[in-house]
Amino acid sequence: MEAIEVTDLRKSYGDTNAVDGVTFTVHAGQTFGIVGHNGAGKTTTVECLLGLKRPDGGTLRVLGRDPARERRALAQRIGAQLQESALPDRIKVVEALRLFASFYHRPADWRQVMERWSLSPLARRAYGDLSGGQKQRLMLALALVGDPEVVVLDELTTGLDPVARRETWRLVGDLKRSGTTVVLVSHYFDETEALCDKVAVFARGRVKAMGTPDEIIARTGTASLEEAYFALEGTTR
Ligand SMILES: Nc1ncnc2c1ncn2[C@@H]1O[C@H](COP(=O)(O)OP(=O)(O)OP(=O)(O)O)[C@@H](O)[C@H]1O
Protein backbone atom coordinates (compact mmCIF):
# COMPACT_ATOMS: atom_id res chain seq x y z
CA MET A 1 0.00 0.00 0.00
CA GLU A 2 1.18 3.53 -0.75
CA ALA A 3 1.12 5.77 2.30
CA ILE A 4 2.02 8.85 0.24
CA GLU A 5 1.55 9.60 -3.46
CA VAL A 6 2.78 12.86 -4.91
CA THR A 7 2.30 13.57 -8.61
CA ASP A 8 3.73 16.59 -10.43
CA LEU A 9 3.59 18.80 -7.34
CA ARG A 10 4.13 22.50 -8.03
CA LYS A 11 4.36 25.45 -5.69
CA SER A 12 5.69 28.94 -6.42
CA TYR A 13 6.26 32.03 -4.32
CA GLY A 14 6.16 34.95 -6.74
CA ASP A 15 8.86 34.23 -9.32
CA THR A 16 10.40 31.40 -7.31
CA ASN A 17 9.40 27.91 -8.39
CA ALA A 18 10.02 26.34 -4.97
CA VAL A 19 8.64 22.95 -6.08
CA ASP A 20 8.67 22.43 -9.79
CA GLY A 21 6.99 19.15 -10.78
CA VAL A 22 7.87 16.67 -8.04
CA THR A 23 6.62 13.07 -8.19
CA PHE A 24 7.25 10.29 -5.68
CA THR A 25 5.54 7.53 -3.71
CA VAL A 26 6.24 6.19 -0.24
CA HIS A 27 5.11 2.68 0.72
CA ALA A 28 3.55 2.13 4.12
CA GLY A 29 6.32 1.34 6.59
CA GLN A 30 9.08 2.85 4.47
CA THR A 31 11.54 5.47 5.68
CA PHE A 32 11.71 7.99 2.86
CA GLY A 33 14.42 10.61 2.73
CA ILE A 34 14.15 14.01 1.07
CA VAL A 35 17.66 15.35 0.81
CA GLY A 36 19.12 18.44 -0.80
CA HIS A 37 20.74 21.75 -0.03
CA ASN A 38 19.13 24.94 1.25
CA GLY A 39 16.28 26.19 -0.87
CA ALA A 40 15.83 22.90 -2.77
CA GLY A 41 12.09 22.78 -2.01
CA LYS A 42 12.15 20.14 0.74
CA THR A 43 10.22 22.03 3.39
CA THR A 44 7.66 23.36 0.91
CA THR A 45 7.00 19.78 -0.19
CA VAL A 46 6.39 18.50 3.33
CA GLU A 47 4.29 21.53 4.18
CA CYS A 48 2.05 20.59 1.23
CA LEU A 49 1.99 16.98 2.49
CA LEU A 50 0.79 18.20 5.86
CA GLY A 51 -1.87 20.46 4.37
CA LEU A 52 -0.06 23.56 5.69
CA LYS A 53 0.42 24.91 2.17
CA ARG A 54 -1.88 24.57 -0.80
CA PRO A 55 -0.12 23.40 -3.97
CA ASP A 56 -0.44 25.39 -7.20
CA GLY A 57 -0.56 22.17 -9.20
CA GLY A 58 -0.31 18.39 -9.06
CA THR A 59 -1.97 15.88 -6.79
CA LEU A 60 -1.15 14.71 -3.28
CA ARG A 61 -2.51 11.78 -1.36
CA VAL A 62 -1.53 10.94 2.20
CA LEU A 63 -3.14 7.76 3.53
CA GLY A 64 -5.48 8.06 0.56
CA ARG A 65 -6.62 11.59 1.41
CA ASP A 66 -6.00 15.04 0.02
CA PRO A 67 -4.13 17.01 2.71
CA ALA A 68 -5.37 20.40 1.47
CA ARG A 69 -9.02 19.35 1.82
CA GLU A 70 -8.86 16.84 4.65
CA ARG A 71 -6.23 18.30 6.90
CA ARG A 72 -8.18 17.85 10.12
CA ALA A 73 -8.87 14.17 9.51
CA LEU A 74 -5.26 13.56 8.51
CA ALA A 75 -3.87 15.47 11.47
CA GLN A 76 -5.12 12.65 13.68
CA ARG A 77 -3.00 10.15 11.73
CA ILE A 78 0.18 12.13 11.04
CA GLY A 79 2.86 13.31 13.43
CA ALA A 80 5.18 16.15 12.51
CA GLN A 81 8.36 17.58 13.90
CA LEU A 82 8.93 20.72 11.90
CA GLN A 83 11.87 23.08 11.67
CA GLU A 84 10.26 25.93 13.54
CA SER A 85 8.59 23.79 16.19
CA ALA A 86 8.96 25.57 19.48
CA LEU A 87 7.29 25.37 22.84
CA PRO A 88 6.91 27.97 25.58
CA ASP A 89 10.09 27.92 27.67
CA ARG A 90 8.23 27.33 30.90
CA ILE A 91 6.18 24.32 29.87
CA LYS A 92 7.36 21.15 31.60
CA VAL A 93 8.14 17.97 29.67
CA VAL A 94 5.26 16.11 31.26
CA GLU A 95 2.84 18.96 30.57
CA ALA A 96 3.84 19.13 26.91
CA LEU A 97 3.32 15.39 26.46
CA ARG A 98 -0.06 15.49 28.18
CA LEU A 99 -1.14 18.54 26.16
CA PHE A 100 -0.16 17.04 22.82
CA ALA A 101 -1.83 13.71 23.70
CA SER A 102 -5.06 15.67 24.32
CA PHE A 103 -5.10 16.80 20.66
CA TYR A 104 -5.76 13.24 19.47
CA HIS A 105 -8.85 11.04 19.62
CA ARG A 106 -6.74 7.90 20.11
CA PRO A 107 -3.34 8.91 21.43
CA ALA A 108 -0.59 6.59 22.56
CA ASP A 109 -0.15 6.34 26.33
CA TRP A 110 1.97 9.48 26.89
CA ARG A 111 3.63 7.87 29.93
CA GLN A 112 4.90 5.05 27.75
CA VAL A 113 6.10 7.53 25.13
CA MET A 114 7.91 9.47 27.86
CA GLU A 115 9.57 6.28 29.06
CA ARG A 116 10.43 5.04 25.59
CA TRP A 117 12.19 8.25 24.66
CA SER A 118 14.06 8.35 28.00
CA LEU A 119 12.28 11.52 29.05
CA SER A 120 11.02 10.30 32.42
CA PRO A 121 14.02 11.69 34.36
CA LEU A 122 13.28 15.07 32.74
CA ALA A 123 9.52 14.99 33.32
CA ARG A 124 9.49 18.07 35.60
CA ARG A 125 12.14 19.98 33.68
CA ALA A 126 11.02 23.13 31.84
CA TYR A 127 11.44 23.08 28.06
CA GLY A 128 13.69 26.15 28.20
CA ASP A 129 16.11 24.32 30.50
CA LEU A 130 16.60 21.30 28.22
CA SER A 131 19.75 20.81 26.16
CA GLY A 132 19.47 20.87 22.35
CA GLY A 133 19.48 17.07 22.19
CA GLN A 134 16.87 16.77 24.94
CA LYS A 135 14.62 19.30 23.19
CA GLN A 136 14.90 17.35 19.98
CA ARG A 137 14.06 14.12 21.80
CA LEU A 138 10.97 15.79 23.28
CA MET A 139 9.93 17.08 19.83
CA LEU A 140 10.20 13.56 18.48
CA ALA A 141 8.14 12.21 21.37
CA LEU A 142 5.50 14.90 20.74
CA ALA A 143 5.38 13.97 17.05
CA LEU A 144 4.67 10.39 18.13
CA VAL A 145 2.30 10.82 21.04
CA GLY A 146 -0.72 10.71 18.71
CA ASP A 147 0.35 7.19 17.67
CA PRO A 148 0.60 8.33 14.02
CA GLU A 149 0.79 6.13 10.93
CA VAL A 150 3.00 8.67 9.14
CA VAL A 151 5.67 10.82 10.78
CA VAL A 152 7.38 13.79 9.14
CA LEU A 153 10.73 14.80 10.59
CA ASP A 154 12.23 18.01 9.15
CA GLU A 155 15.89 18.75 9.89
CA LEU A 156 15.75 16.47 12.87
CA THR A 157 19.39 16.65 13.87
CA THR A 158 20.34 20.17 12.79
CA GLY A 159 22.30 21.83 15.56
CA LEU A 160 22.92 18.64 17.53
CA ASP A 161 26.37 17.51 18.59
CA PRO A 162 27.66 14.23 17.10
CA VAL A 163 26.66 12.16 20.14
CA ALA A 164 23.10 13.53 20.23
CA ARG A 165 22.89 13.05 16.47
CA ARG A 166 23.81 9.37 16.70
CA GLU A 167 21.38 8.90 19.57
CA THR A 168 18.62 10.46 17.43
CA TRP A 169 19.53 8.11 14.57
CA ARG A 170 19.08 5.18 16.94
CA LEU A 171 15.63 6.47 17.93
CA VAL A 172 14.60 6.84 14.28
CA GLY A 173 15.81 3.26 13.73
CA ASP A 174 13.46 2.12 16.51
CA LEU A 175 10.62 4.04 14.92
CA LYS A 176 11.33 2.40 11.59
CA ARG A 177 11.28 -1.07 13.10
CA SER A 178 7.89 -0.33 14.64
CA GLY A 179 6.45 -0.11 11.09
CA THR A 180 5.69 3.62 11.08
CA THR A 181 6.04 5.39 7.72
CA VAL A 182 8.69 8.07 8.13
CA VAL A 183 9.49 11.05 5.90
CA LEU A 184 12.89 12.36 6.88
CA VAL A 185 13.89 15.75 5.49
CA SER A 186 17.55 16.53 5.79
CA HIS A 187 20.48 18.32 4.28
CA TYR A 188 22.80 15.73 5.83
CA PHE A 189 23.61 13.07 3.27
CA ASP A 190 25.19 10.66 5.78
CA GLU A 191 22.02 10.66 7.86
CA THR A 192 19.79 10.02 4.88
CA GLU A 193 22.07 7.25 3.66
CA ALA A 194 22.13 5.57 7.06
CA LEU A 195 18.41 5.73 7.81
CA CYS A 196 16.38 5.72 4.62
CA ASP A 197 15.02 2.86 2.50
CA LYS A 198 14.34 5.22 -0.36
CA VAL A 199 15.64 8.69 -1.10
CA ALA A 200 14.65 11.57 -3.35
CA VAL A 201 17.53 13.93 -4.06
CA PHE A 202 16.10 17.42 -4.50
CA ALA A 203 17.76 20.33 -6.28
CA ARG A 204 16.09 23.59 -7.25
CA GLY A 205 12.56 22.28 -6.78
CA ARG A 206 13.04 19.06 -8.71
CA VAL A 207 13.86 15.45 -7.98
CA LYS A 208 17.29 14.80 -9.47
CA ALA A 209 17.45 11.13 -8.48
CA MET A 210 15.35 8.63 -6.61
CA GLY A 211 15.89 5.11 -5.33
CA THR A 212 17.61 3.32 -2.49
CA PRO A 213 20.81 5.06 -1.38
CA ASP A 214 22.80 2.14 -2.87
CA GLU A 215 21.02 2.48 -6.21
CA ILE A 216 21.71 6.20 -6.43
CA ILE A 217 25.34 5.69 -5.46
CA ALA A 218 25.76 2.86 -8.00
CA ARG A 219 24.02 4.80 -10.76
CA THR A 220 26.37 7.73 -10.33
CA GLY A 221 29.47 5.56 -9.88
CA THR A 222 30.28 7.32 -6.60
CA ALA A 223 31.08 6.15 -3.08
CA SER A 224 28.45 8.01 -1.03
CA LEU A 225 25.15 9.80 -1.36
CA GLU A 226 26.90 13.13 -0.91
CA GLU A 227 29.28 12.40 -3.79
CA ALA A 228 26.29 11.22 -5.83
CA TYR A 229 24.56 14.55 -5.20
CA PHE A 230 27.51 16.54 -6.48
CA ALA A 231 27.89 14.22 -9.48
CA LEU A 232 24.20 14.78 -10.29
CA GLU A 233 24.55 18.53 -9.85
CA GLY A 234 27.56 18.50 -12.17
CA THR A 235 25.56 16.85 -14.91
CA THR A 236 22.71 19.33 -14.66
CA ARG A 237 24.64 22.57 -14.73
N1 LIG B 1 7.00 31.84 2.28
C1 LIG B 1 7.88 32.00 1.28
N2 LIG B 1 7.88 33.12 0.53
C2 LIG B 1 8.77 33.28 -0.47
N3 LIG B 1 9.68 32.36 -0.82
C3 LIG B 1 9.72 31.22 -0.13
C4 LIG B 1 8.83 30.97 0.97
N4 LIG B 1 9.11 29.75 1.49
C5 LIG B 1 10.13 29.27 0.76
N5 LIG B 1 10.49 30.13 -0.21
C6 LIG B 1 11.54 29.93 -1.22
O1 LIG B 1 11.25 28.71 -1.91
C7 LIG B 1 12.46 27.99 -2.14
C8 LIG B 1 12.35 26.60 -1.50
O2 LIG B 1 12.32 26.75 -0.08
P1 LIG B 1 12.19 25.53 0.92
O3 LIG B 1 12.15 26.10 2.32
O4 LIG B 1 11.08 24.68 0.49
O5 LIG B 1 13.56 24.78 0.67
P2 LIG B 1 14.34 23.75 1.60
O6 LIG B 1 14.93 22.75 0.67
O7 LIG B 1 13.47 23.25 2.67
O8 LIG B 1 15.49 24.67 2.19
P3 LIG B 1 16.17 24.65 3.66
O9 LIG B 1 17.04 23.44 3.70
O10 LIG B 1 16.95 25.93 3.65
O11 LIG B 1 15.06 24.64 4.65
C9 LIG B 1 13.59 28.85 -1.62
O12 LIG B 1 14.09 29.59 -2.70
C10 LIG B 1 12.91 29.74 -0.61
O13 LIG B 1 13.58 30.98 -0.50
PDBQT file of the ligand as one rigid body, heavy atoms in Angstrom, charges set to zero:
ROOT
HETATM    1  N1  LIG A 301       6.997  31.841   2.277  1.00  0.00    +0.000 N 
HETATM    2  C1  LIG A 301       7.882  31.997   1.280  1.00  0.00    +0.000 A 
HETATM    3  N2  LIG A 301       7.884  33.123   0.529  1.00  0.00    +0.000 NA
HETATM    4  C2  LIG A 301       8.769  33.278  -0.473  1.00  0.00    +0.000 A 
HETATM    5  N3  LIG A 301       9.683  32.364  -0.823  1.00  0.00    +0.000 NA
HETATM    6  C3  LIG A 301       9.720  31.221  -0.127  1.00  0.00    +0.000 A 
HETATM    7  C4  LIG A 301       8.827  30.969   0.971  1.00  0.00    +0.000 A 
HETATM    8  N4  LIG A 301       9.108  29.751   1.488  1.00  0.00    +0.000 NA
HETATM    9  C5  LIG A 301      10.131  29.270   0.758  1.00  0.00    +0.000 A 
HETATM   10  N5  LIG A 301      10.489  30.130  -0.208  1.00  0.00    +0.000 N 
HETATM   11  C6  LIG A 301      11.536  29.929  -1.223  1.00  0.00    +0.000 C 
HETATM   12  O1  LIG A 301      11.252  28.711  -1.905  1.00  0.00    +0.000 OA
HETATM   13  C7  LIG A 301      12.461  27.986  -2.144  1.00  0.00    +0.000 C 
HETATM   14  C8  LIG A 301      12.350  26.604  -1.495  1.00  0.00    +0.000 C 
HETATM   15  O2  LIG A 301      12.325  26.755  -0.080  1.00  0.00    +0.000 OA
HETATM   16  P1  LIG A 301      12.189  25.531   0.924  1.00  0.00    +0.000 P 
HETATM   17  O3  LIG A 301      12.146  26.102   2.318  1.00  0.00    +0.000 OA
HETATM   18  O4  LIG A 301      11.078  24.677   0.492  1.00  0.00    +0.000 OA
HETATM   19  O5  LIG A 301      13.560  24.776   0.672  1.00  0.00    +0.000 OA
HETATM   20  P2  LIG A 301      14.340  23.749   1.596  1.00  0.00    +0.000 P 
HETATM   21  O6  LIG A 301      14.925  22.752   0.672  1.00  0.00    +0.000 OA
HETATM   22  O7  LIG A 301      13.472  23.252   2.670  1.00  0.00    +0.000 OA
HETATM   23  O8  LIG A 301      15.493  24.665   2.194  1.00  0.00    +0.000 OA
HETATM   24  P3  LIG A 301      16.174  24.650   3.662  1.00  0.00    +0.000 P 
HETATM   25  O9  LIG A 301      17.040  23.444   3.696  1.00  0.00    +0.000 OA
HETATM   26  O10 LIG A 301      16.947  25.931   3.650  1.00  0.00    +0.000 OA
HETATM   27  O11 LIG A 301      15.059  24.637   4.649  1.00  0.00    +0.000 OA
HETATM   28  C9  LIG A 301      13.587  28.849  -1.620  1.00  0.00    +0.000 C 
HETATM   29  O12 LIG A 301      14.092  29.588  -2.702  1.00  0.00    +0.000 OA
HETATM   30  C10 LIG A 301      12.906  29.739  -0.613  1.00  0.00    +0.000 C 
HETATM   31  O13 LIG A 301      13.584  30.979  -0.498  1.00  0.00    +0.000 OA
ENDROOT
TORSDOF 0
